[in-house]
Amino acid sequence: MIATLPVTVRSVLDAEANSEVRQIDLSSIPAAEGRALRVRLPGIGVSWPTAISQASAFQAFYTVTRGLFLNRWGGNLLPQLTPWSRPPDDHQVYTGEMADSDLSQTEFYPKNTPLTGARQVTAGYHDAGDFEQRPMSTVVPQLLMRAVELSPQSFVDKQLNIPESGNGIPDLLDEALWGVSFWEQMQESDGGVRAGLQSYQFPLGFYLASDDQLPYWTFSRDANTTARVAGVFAQASRLVSAYDAARAADLRQRAVMAWNYATANGASPPYRLYAAGELYRLTQDPSFKVAFETAWNAMGKYGAFSNFATAQLLENDYQNGTRAMPDYLQSYLQGLAPSSAITAAANAGFSQFAGVAVSMTANEHAYRNARPESYPVDWGQGTSVVRFLDTVMARMQLGGLTASVQQQYTDALSLAADYVLGGNPNGLVYITGLGSRNVQEPLHQDSLVFIKEGYGPMPGIPVFGPAESAPAEPYELPAVAAFYPGFSQRPEALRYADVHTVPIFNEFSVWEMQAPETELFAVLLGQPTMPTPAPPPALVNLAAAAAGIGSSQTITVTFNAPGGYQTLDVVNVLINTALDARQACYLAYSRPSNTLYIVADSGDATQISGKVMNGTGTVGNSQCTVALAGSSAAASGNTLTLVLNVSFAASFGGNKVVYAAARDLAQGNSGWQVAGVQGVPPLPAMFPNPMGMSPAAGSSPAAAISFTYQDQSSATNLQTVWALINTGLDGRGACYVAYYRPGNQLYLIPDDGDGTQAANIVLAGNNTIGNSQCTISAEGASVQTNGNTLVVTLPVTFKTGFAGFKGVWLAAQTMGAAQTSAWQALGAWAVPGQ
């Protein structure tokens, strides 16, 4: 026990919770790294664990900010960056000329809109359950850059494990620049910026962003969007100038072009404030100072405070363009010789509104938060309450605060963080991947797919939370009907269910939820901290990379938990042609209950059947049956070894990959890894035919590996054969080779997977070729033909950075590219680390 503290009554009857609310003051508890705390109430119980430490502050910042990375449009979610891995989403984008305000009436482009003016878009963010990008998203990089400016000492390179880590730029600024890049791609040569992207419908069904087949069209150029983007470009140019002079110069030029277009096309005064202020601070050109002051006066007698947003802007603000937000004033105020009258007005206005927000936080609700009572809880206003503290951050950024006021502001921000992290009437963390009791079913396309595959949702995804009025769409009614007491009989803050079918509960928007929460946890981070995550459960035992052939097989996979096997919760084995739970032999072993489950043919992880592993009975689906006689689960020390006595159905025939994953009791997840391959009779009998590799599995850092292919009539009819070694059937970040038989040439595909840029060598002498994954030598290589069979032997040396469990896929093509086989999984390799 650390301390005994009094519990006092905060509210006798809180209307939002319909109960008494009591409070405990933990401010006297010192911060301590590595220590979990619980509050024990005698006769009642104990709380969920909590922590007061720099590590816990960093975990919240890290998880929420990486949620943005996981939600990127065009993001490359490589396995080394996240267990929630998928290829980049290369959406089809065309040039449209409808305004976003036109679409607000119909929501979508007409389906028959011409597919003309194709363009590549690889930046920005998905909105949530859909992939559109709207003009409101200009605020995403804006808020991230404000966090950088509020606490620049907190953010460093290699802090967030994103693709840009290691480039010398703080990772949070890199994430902001990803958002900036989208608007660069929307800018035309005349400086005008298109207001975003939309399709003819929302995505229907569950599929990864990388599988999206919907076409998207740009909105037309928009003066108000262009003005805001001019401010974003100028702010980004100033912040990145210390790290990348060329990028800074390009952004500066783009900012000026956008400014010229916006002013020539009637941009509204609030957005001209932001653009002119940022350009003035960047360039010190007095014409931008004059432009800012002109826009200030155009807003009315009190300048920006004539129509000022004390909370973050709403969607109709971005369409109407009448209100100014605090960010729009900051750079003018911190620039060269600002007007004393404007400076005094801003200091007074920010201080007044920040004081109101602090008072609101302390007094408006029993569960302290800054939402004014007049605002309904709908659409995230009852969870992401940081939106009501915009003026608090703005006043902090101006500086010159007394220590007591600074603490009041910090306390208000901390309470906003506490509220979304569980200090609310539901006792629920409204962000995935944080806390002991969090959201499990966000309306987020990628997450829904990963949930079905047994991963759980992507971490760092917020949800809207409770709603004031009952949702009324037909697809929402079953969830509403399940409430007891009924929806309208429940207190407002408890009108919520963790179900993806109700958007007002479990969807979110990147601009009004995800970016503000990122800004909040970034500002609260304090000292610069690097990631030190606890190691997740990992597959170990290099012998686990194995290959087998047969309709019946004993499959063994060994799992490791650094904290001891007792920390393991569920381990999974999935056997299929690809990492797809549908029509798979998909098994899950629950260690605490000693139960083996099998997932139904649909791949829905909620549709399972199982038996205790007592040596009798079977579990099965249409792909396989596991006899519990001959199956076992043995645990010792840090390892758990699962042995499965599997019989495969003939209808499941083909070359399959054995995937495995582990989850611990703290919800740490290893992610899926290739544990081996399995040939299930009947095997493919097509031609050309990849036959296999020898050895079929291995674990050494270097080996001579033989790949065998067949043609129907003669090996001389084979033109090109391929071998791809990677965690999945993905040419990026792979040891991926193509042998061109007529020229005796070996091609090695580069790291980006672009086969048109592959280097090659002749398989003769001591030639070598390499990429970041492997090196292959011509010395010791051989090519043999025997009738209709071709065997290519390659001395392969794997790089230590490529360590881990890999599958090996082969394919073949006949002369003139007349016939090309499908890829076949025919081997596995456990590449050792250092």
Secondary structure, DSSP 4 states (H G I P E B T S, - for coil): ------EEEEEEEETTTTEEEEEE--TTSPP-TT--B--EETTTEEPPPB--SHHHHHHHHHHHHHHHHHTBTT--B-TTT-SS-B-----EEE-----HHHHHHHSS--TT----S-B----SB--SSS--B-GGGGHHHHHHHHHHHH-GGG--TTSS--TTTTSSS-HHHHHHHHHHHHHHHHB-TTS-BB--EE-SS---SS--GGG---EEEEPPB-HHHHHHHHHHHHHHHHHHTTT-HHHHHHHHHHHHHHHHHHHHTT--HHHHHHHHHHHHHHH--HHHHHHHHHHHHHT-TTGGGGSB-SSPPPHHHHHH---B-THHHHHHHTSSS--HHHHHHHHHHHHHHHHHHHHHHHHS-SS-----TTS-SGGGTTT-GGGGGHHHHHHHHH----HHHHHHHHHHHHHHHHHHTT-STT--BSBTTSSSSB----S-HHHHHHHHTTS-PPTT-B-----SS---STTTHHHHHT-SS-GGGS-GGG-----TT-HHHH---IIIIIHHHHHHHHHT--S-----PPPPPEE--GGG-EEEESSEEEEEEEEE-TT-GGGEEEEEEEEESSS--TTSEEEEEETTTTEEEEE-TT--TTSEEEEE-SS--EEE-SSEEEEEEEEEEEEETTEEEEEEEEEE-GGG-EEEEEEEEEEETT--B---EEEEEEEESSPP--SSEEEEEESSEE--SEEEEEEEEE-SS-GGGEEEEEEEEESSS-STTSEEEEEEGGGTEEEE--TT--GGG-EEEESSTT-EEE-SSEEEESTT-EEEEETTEEEEEEEEEE-GGG-EEEEEEEEEEEGGG--BPPPEEEEEEEE---
